[in-house]
Amino acid sequence: MDSLGLAHFHVCACLQDLLSNIAAAKQRRLYFQPRKRLYKALRVPMQMNAIDCGLFLIHYAQVFMADPAGCIAASIHGRDEEFFCDEAPIAHLREELQRKVRSLHAAEALV
């Protein structure tokens, strides 16, 4: 599920096809059977507005990349919330990105 509560299985299928093709090109072998789909909708916090989806996506990617094996294991055992429930980093990320955008805007104004 995404942060608006929607499942996107068609997107998962496209991503799996892309990753399978990349892996096959690099390793010259198929990792997944073409018809077998290997994805699961995770339970993630719901965003409270319609504008933070990018922040939620960045947060989920950061959490996953920090511990992919742990995230997958938690998902398999139905403990998704252990990895994704803390929304404080999302607020911090919003503030950090606002500072960067303002800084870039100010630097551009000086040119």
Residue, then its C-alpha position, 0 to 999 in steps of 0.5 A: m500500500d502507498s501512503l494514500g492506502l492504494a495498492h499498485f500491483h501494475v507498477c510492481a509488475c512493470l518494476q519486476d519486469l524492468l529489474s529482471n531484464i536488467a539482471a538478465a542483461k548483466q548476468r545473462r540469466l533470468y532470476f524470476q519466472p516471467r509469469k511469477r510475480l514477487y511483490k507484497a503490499l506493505r502496511v505503511p503510515m497514511q499521509m494526512n494530505a495530498i502533497d507529501c507523497g514524494l517525502f513518504l516515498i523518499h523516506y520508505a526508500q531510505v528505510f529500505m536501503a538502510d536494512p533491506a534484509g530486515c525490512i523484507a523479513a519484517s514484511i514476511h512476518g507481518r511486522d511492516e510497522e516496525f520499519f515504517c511507522d515513525e513519521a518524525p523523519i518525514a517531517h525532518l526531511r520536509e524541513e531539510l528539503q525546504r532549507k535546500v530549496r531556499s538556499l538554492h533559490a537564494a544562490e540563484a538570485l545572486v547570479 
